[in-house]
Amino acid sequence: MPKLRFDSRLSIVFFVALTLLFGWCVASPLWLGKGLQEPNFTTIASLMMFTPSLAALVILLLEGRGRAFLRETGLWPINRPRRFLASLPLAIAVPVLLVAQAPVVGTWLGVFPGDLQNFALLHFVAGTKGPALYLIDQAVLIAVAGLANALLAIGEEVGWRGWLWPRLLRFGKSVAILVSGVVWGLWHAPLILLGYNYPLAPVWGVFAMCGVCVVLGAFLGWIRTFSDSVWPAALAHGVFNASVGLTSLFMTVGASIDSTEASIMGWSGWVAPAVVIGFVYFLTARRRRA
């Protein structure tokens, strides 16, 4: 049997197909059972997070380079220790900023029921502790939860940013951001179509998830390249998952949102990041011309 070539498009196609197939296979008990109410939902969703790693391992084995799994996916060794350490605070701060900016922009655009003057809900949940101390506690909890979540997120990131991202970069950064983001978003379809994250519009939710993954994936891809390691991307992924709940602190008491439009999960949350990404590309292009 001929081996797949290291940088071939065929390897990428096989990886995408295997990852989507593995994801649906692991999620199938939810579809055959009670959906999101399945008692083993958390276990199944956690196992699903390791399917991109499994797909990456299978492809490397088909390429005849299974022994290079740790090195090729950025798990080990740490080749740039200074950049690795410098990327860790960014891996914590940037995902929180992505989540926090979305309600502000969404309120300005009129799709998020924000209470940005009184922050009544924040004062209510903070209680006697006060908003300042409450937010400090939340920051500590997000950092701790992000580290814990990273142990699961690494299952995804080994595939997305560890294996797929470097191979897509040969086609250009724009292609790498768009393709890896869309594939990552589509991979969530077995859960999204059951109502996860987008209960009001599961089908549109799949497209919205692709948008989220493109925006977040742009940063995760950058930090993967900058640090030459997949671990900072896993930490950032874990912190993002841990901080999404902050959105509720900006809401008007008793209000609800359509997650396809509002918060970082909806289109209004991608406006500011898209502007930043576009500005960075503009500056990069100018430097190259100069």
Secondary structure, 3 states (H helix, E strand, C coil): CCCCCCCCHHHHHHHHHHHHHHHHHHHHHHHHCCHHHCCCHHHHHHHHCCHHHHHHHHHHHHCCCHHHHHHHCCCCCCCCHHHHHHHHHHHHHHHHHHHHHHHHHHHHHCCCCECCCCCHHHHHHHHHHCHHHHHHHHHHHHHHHHHHHHHHHHHHHHHHHHHHHHHHHHHCHHHHHHHHHHHHHHHCHHHHCCCCCCCCCHHHHHHHHHHHHHHHHHHHHHHHHHHCCCHHHHHHHHHHHHHHHHHHHHECCCCCCCCCCCCCCCHHHHHHHHHHHHHHHHHHHHHHHC
